[in-house]
């Protein structure tokens, strides 16, 4: 248990292994931005309820080497991680930008994933009606480079979202960075006001952005662009959590998953 670096295809991936070492394993996929520190607040709870949480930094986040990120590449990283840790079957859980990666791992490693949890994750933008209407001109320009030029698409996503990423980078120097409030102040005021939760968010984001914001752009390439994975191969139950006031991943994304996933879908806390 603890932290370890795992080599995958010549890259270094930072992994955090916590909770009950003999418990049911759950591989956690952090948000955009985010890091392996996202779920540190739940380490004691995981220990008490018998869950082993395996979190890791996606390429370019935290202490993982950068790479041309895709949903399938991250799924293969997970395959290497659980192999190194001696884990056979496991569940996946993704928050926000981690949701598509959790589903992709379940589709790619279908014989090993027992359940999937998606909390506020986006559905495929090229398949969900109306999803691309929410994209700006820069995002559409970036998407026009896919699938042929993913690096150019990532650079365009980064250039076109400079104001946002600059605000996000402010968290590296300011634990009370105001962007946390304007991102979540309206939808989750209690969470934002909770100092322990805020410290956890700040620590995770500060770690996430230690290499700069390029990993955010690659996340956009991976899940705003074509996913490149067949969700029809997800063979396990899927659990969905979506907030009525979530402006970044509205409940319509969950409704799309309910209609298009062929396996059993559960929607705790909300009727979709």
C-alpha positions, 0 to 999 in steps of 0.5 A: 500500500502507499505510492509507487511508480509503474512503468508502462510502455516506457512511461512512468505512471504514479499510483496511490494504493489505499484503504483495505489491502484485502478489500474489494478493489476499485480503480478510481479515475480523477476529474479534469483536472485532477490527480490521484489525491482526489479521494484521499479524504475517503481513505479511512472510510475505505479502510472501515468498509473493506474497499481497496482504492487504487488511484493514479495520475493520467498522462501529464497530470501529477507525477505521471509522464505526459503522453498523447492521451486517449481512452484506450491508452488509459485503459491499457495503463489500468491493465498494467497497474492492476497487473503490477498490483496482483489484482484480478477483477475490480470495479471502476469509478470515474468522477467528472472527466474521469467518467469516460475513462472508467467506462472505457476501461470497462469496455476494453477490459470487459472480462475483468471489470465487475462494476462501473460508477460514473459521477457527473461524467460526459457522454460522447459529444459526437453521439449525444444530441445537442452536445456539440451545441454547447461547444464554442468555435475553438472547440469545434476547430480543435475537433476538426483536426480529429482523428488525423491530427490529435496533437494539433487538436490538443494544442488548439484546445489549450490555446482556446481555453487559455483564460480558464486554464490560467485561472485553474493554474492559480490554485498552485499558489493560492489554496483559496483560489476563486475559480473553485467558487465560480466552478462549484459555488452555485451547484455545490455551495456546501462542499465549497464552504467545507474547509476540509473538502476545499483543502482536498480539492486544492491539494489535488488540483495543485498536484494535478497541475504541477506539469502545467495544463497540457493534460487538460487539453489531452483529456478534451481530445480523449472524450470531447473527440471520438471515444474510439471504444465500443460501449457495447462491450461494457458487460457489467452493471453501471451506476450513475450519479448526476446532479440536477444543478450540474452545468458541466455534465447535466443529467442529459448525459446520464439519460444518454447512458441509460438509453445506450448502454446495453447492460444493467444501469442503476441511477442512485439518488436520481430517477433518470 
